[in-house]
Amino acid sequence: MPRTVSSLIAGRAHEGAPGGTQDIPNPARLDEIVATVGLADATTFVEACAAARSAQRDWARVPAPVRGRAIQQLGRLVEDNAETLARIMTHEIGKPIAEARGSVQEVVDTCNFFVSEGRRLYGMTVPSELPDKQLFTFRNPVGVAAIVTAGNFPVAVPSWYLVPALLCGNAAVWKPAEYAPATSEALARLFLHAGFPEGVFNMVLADGAATFEGLSQALDAGLVDKVGFTGSSDVGRRLGELCGRHLQTPCLELGGKNPLVVMPDADLDLAVEGALFSGFGTAGQRCTSLGTVIVHERVHDAFLARYAEAVETAAIGDPFEDVLYGPMISSRFCDRFLGWFDWVQPHHTLHGSSATGRITRADPRAGFVGDPDAGLYVHPTIVDGVTMDDDLYKQETFGPIVGVASFGDFDEAMALANGHGYGLSASIYTTDPLNVFRFRERISAGMVSVNNSTTGAEAHLPFGGNGRSGNGARQSGVWVLDQFTRWQAMNWDYSGRLQKAQMDVADLSADPSFRLTEP
């Protein structure tokens, strides 16, 4: 029985569907409708921002350790509902159940980390250059945070924004992906039962156009103080321009074309294992998915042979089974993926499966798990012979397609690793520490892995990218606190007179002409 879901504003379901309704099919079984979503319009988004504005001031007055208790209670609720939430996710977006469980666990980990930050929103006591005067710094909440997230990680990534934002005393309006409404609504219900006051947390289900218009109106009305966005680089640019007109700096976590460099001294079996999961886990539908394997020419052929075999024999299919990946999230991503094969050139060679494009009974894949005609399943594809002139090298490809390029020296490897202009995640496989530190120093990516995949994040490390991958903002760990607080400096002069900095400072005289006498 499909769920009927709608926006949640000030703790209540929003009546009506001014943006229309949409049926969400299970991408693994397209004849099964998972949810019917009532979409909001721009006016609804503004209404949610107004509700958040009304609630935020009182929420900020709640002591931070008490706000941390609400985060703790949210973590326990997610933990107690983990299996149900994971299964809803797998039904709705086709994420393999093991990955879905891991994604839910990431919410729990994020809550566990930020519980204690409620007691550690540290400022500083700073010595003054003047007597009888003290200097202090404080973290203050930004105000209302509008958070827009993608649907490939419909619970983990939102928690990276929402948990620290709420902990810091902000109110939030969350706009999840409209193609993952059932998972989003399930997570939102857990937020609403965690103890946050009415209006502090709100969720708006809307399409991109309505969201952009609503956000524009809310910014014009002074209802939004911070925007967080995870999604494509193109949309990130538009949001950055919009926020810039209001003198705001958004938190932008955008796309990636993440390189994995294989040095001649690498453990090739380990590199293949990392490249397999990096490139094809979640059907390549991650911002940190592997874009191009950059392999030293001496080991290129050996690596490619092992990599092709690993991809050819990987289990693909029903996401409730033990598979490397399941279906594409939705038809929009599937259609876009099929279009990227127009970028394959005559100098490329293809590996990884028995065909390209959709997996069907007419174009089968050996060992497929389940019924290929039932869902949006696609063949994994390795494209060898990629060069810096290829679109497959320069552009993000959101799906199970990985390029392979070769290099002769380290400078050439770094040119390939950085030349596309993205800077999210990167990996190097080597046993030489010199290669590790040279790579770390010269790579443009915000996140670097050594002998590990390009994917994966932990709740206490900064997550984010540079260049086409983001504006330098970071999520997770203590670093995200700078996104949702503003520093306030205070000076307290108890001398009883006006003391002027830089002018009334005591002078300690020195004798610069002094010289030691030689023995």
Secondary structure by P-SEA (a helix, b strand, c coil): cbbbbbbbcccccccccccbbbbbcccccccccccccccccaaaaaaaaaaaaacccccccccaaaaaaaaaaaaaaaaaaaaaaaaaaaacccccaaaaaaaaaaaaaaaaaacccccccccccccccccccccbbbbbbccbbbbbbbcccccccccccaaaaaaabbbbbbbcccccaaaaaaaaaaaaacccccccbbbbbbcaaaaaaaaaaaaaaccccbbbbbccaaaaaaaaaaaaaaccccccbbbbbbbbbbccccaaaaaaaaaaaacccccccccccccbbbbcccaaaaaaaaaaaaaaacccccccccccccccccaaaaaaaaaacccccccccccccccccccccccccccccccccccbbbbbbbbcccccccccccccccccbbbbbbbccaaaaaaaacccccccbbbbbcccaaaaaaaaacccccccccccccccccccccccccccccccccccccccccccbbbbbbbbbcccbbbbcccccbbbbbccccccccc
